[in-house]
Amino acid sequence: MVKEKALIEFKNIVKTYGKGDAKTYALNGVDLSIKESEFVAIMGASGSGKSTAMNMIGCLDNPSSGQYLFNDINVEKLNRNQMALIRRNYIGFVFQSFNLLGRTSALENVELPLVYRKIPAAKRRELAFEALKKVGLESVVHHAPSQLSGGQQQRVAIARAIVTNPLILLADEPTGNLDSIKSIEIMNLLKELNEESKITIIMVTHEEDMAQYANRIVYFRDGHISDSLKKGFK
């Protein structure tokens, strides 16, 4: 049997801060493998290392030691500009606070990553509209964020994250600012994107019921992975 290749792979990853007696380990010898099209939830208490791991996966930080392979690229050997290119071309980000531009429309917010790629205006609008349609917001493309509910704003943020057709979608507490009904809607959308569009999703959450939508939950504790559980989709 041919072993399935990992899209994300940590090999003995260590991340430290400070020196001498003040030295602390945010990650201490972490091994982690995530395959293409997986939906993985990362959980753990504050200070467990989950956010550090997420920043590293998203090429926002480098390990102090160890090897990080992103689609066979040795990320720990890259400089800041090279890491920025990986983020721009292969990773979509979704945050708890939506991070939308308040004075621009939903369509213009979704277009933003395409502007950085220097995509022509007409093509940008076409791709942004298709992304908004994919998340069920084709009727509000010209609405400003203030005219949208929290759930709709998060859908715009997801559309912005997927408009570039990324290899992976990193979601940091995507339901943290939503009520239970809107949270379920967002999780069903993420599950749909994972199953139908085959986007690899890695989500940090502190909500166990939201983590159940993933097909694997990875638990961090004191800079280590304490458990990794396979789950069935809801």
N, C-alpha and C positions, 0 to 999 in steps of 0.2 A: 504494500500500500504506500502511495506517495504521500509524504507529509505535507499538509497544507501550509503554505508560506504565511508568516506573520506580517501584518502591515505595520504594527507597532511592536517593538521589542526592547525591553529593559533588561540589561545583563549586569547584575551586581551594582546597581546605581546607588551612589552615595551623594548626598547634598548636605554640606555643612555651612554653618554661619559662625562668624567669630573665630577667635584664636585662643590658644592656651586654655586657661580655666574657664573662659567664656565660650568655648567652642560647643556648639549644639548640633545635633544631627536631625535635620528635617526628614531625610530619607537615609536609611542605613542598610545597604545591601539588598535593594529591591530587584526582584526578577518578575517581569510581567510580559505576557504575550497576548496581543489582540489581533485577531484575524480579520480579513476583509469581510464586510457586511455584518459584523457582530454589533450587538447593542449591549454595551457594558455600563453598569451603574457603579460608581465609586462612592463608598460611604466611609464614615469615620468621624470621631469627635474632633472638636477644634484642636489643632496642633498635632493631629495624627499623621500628617504628611500628604493627605489627599489633594489639597490645593497645590502644594509644591509639585506633586506628580502631574497634575493637570497642566500647570504652567510649563513643565518640561515637555509633555506630550505636544503642547501647542507651540513649541519652539520659542517660548518667551523667556526661557532660562536654560542654562547649561548645567550638567552635573559636575560635582567636584571630582568624581571618579566614576569609572564604569563605562559601559557602552550603551548608547541609545541608537537603535536602528529605526528609521522611518522609511518604509518602502525601500529597504536595503541601503539607504543613505546613512552614513555615520554622522549623526547630528552633532555629537560632542566635538567633532573636528571642524565644525563650520564657524565662520565669523558672523557678526551681527547682520550684515547685509545678506549673506547667504541664508541665514535663518529667516529673515524677513521675506525672502523670495518663496521659501517653502510655505510660510503662513499665507502669503498672498495667493499662491497658485493651488494649494492643496487642502487648506483648512478653513472651515467656516466656524464662526464663534457665535454663541448665543449666551446672553448674560441675564442675571436675575432682574436687573434694572432696565432692561430693554435697550438703553443707549441709542435712542432715536434722536434725530435732529428735529427740534421742535417746530421750526419755521418752514419746513419743507414737507411735501406731500409723502404719502406712503410710497408712491412710485419712485419719487426722487431719492428717498431713503434707501430703497432696494437697489437703485442704480449705482450707489456710491462705490461699491467694490469694482464695478466695471469702469468707472472713471479712472481709477488707479491703473487699470489695465489698458487704458487708452482705447477702449472700444468706441466706435463712432456712435453719435447720439441716437440715431434712429434704431440701431441694433441694440443699444442699451435699453431703450424704452420697450422694445419687443421682448427682450429677455426678462426684464423686470416685471412686465405684465404677466408673462408666463409663470414666473416664480410666485407672484401674488395669487394667480389663479390656482396654482398647485396647493396653496394653503387656504383656499376658499375666500379670498378677499378681492376678487376682481371687481366687485361693485363699489369699493371704497378707495380706489387707487389715487384719487385726487384729494382725499381727506388728510388733514394734518393729524399728528399724533393726539393732540388735545381733543379731537373729535372722535376718537376711538376708545373702546373699552380697554382694560388692562389685557384681557385675553387677545383682543385684536392687535394691540401693540406688540405683544409677544409673537403673534403670527407674522407681522411685518418683519420683526427681527429675524425670525426663522427664514422667511423668504429672502432677506438680505444675505443670510449665511449660506443659502443653497444656490443663489443665482449664478455663482461661478462654477457650479457643478463640482464641489470639492470632494476629495477622497474621504475625508472624515469631517464630522460635525461635533464640535466640543460644546457641550451645554453645561454651564455653571449655575446650578440652582435655578433651572428655567421656570419652575413653578413657585419660587419663593415669595413673589409679590402678588400671587393670585389666590382667589378663593377656591374652595374644593371643586366646584363645578367647572370653572375655567381651567383648573389644574388638570382635571381629567381630559378635557378637550385638547389641551396642549400635549399631554402624554399620548393620547390616541393619534394625534397628528405625527408625533415623532415616531411612534411605532409603525404608522403607515409609510412614512418616508423610508424607514429602515427596511420594511418588508417589500415594498413595491419599487422603490428607487434604488434599493441596495446600498444606501449610504451607511457607512460605518459611523455609529453614534457612541460617544463616550460622555457620560453625564455624571457630574458630581451632584449629590443630593443628600440632605439629612433626613428626608422623609421616606420611611421604609415602604409605605404604600405606593409611592411614586417609583421607587426602585424595582418594584415587582413587575413593571412593564418591560424591563430589560431581560435579556436571556442569560445574563450572568451578573452577579453582584460581587464586587471586590471590596473587601473590608480592610481599611488601614488602621493601624494602632501603633503609636510610638515609633513612627518612621518605618514600620514593617508592614507587609501584607499579612494580616492575621487569618484571613479565610478568603476563599473564592468559591462561590456557589453557583452552579448552573440552575437557571430558572426557566419555567415555561412562560410563554407570553400569556397575558390576560386575554 
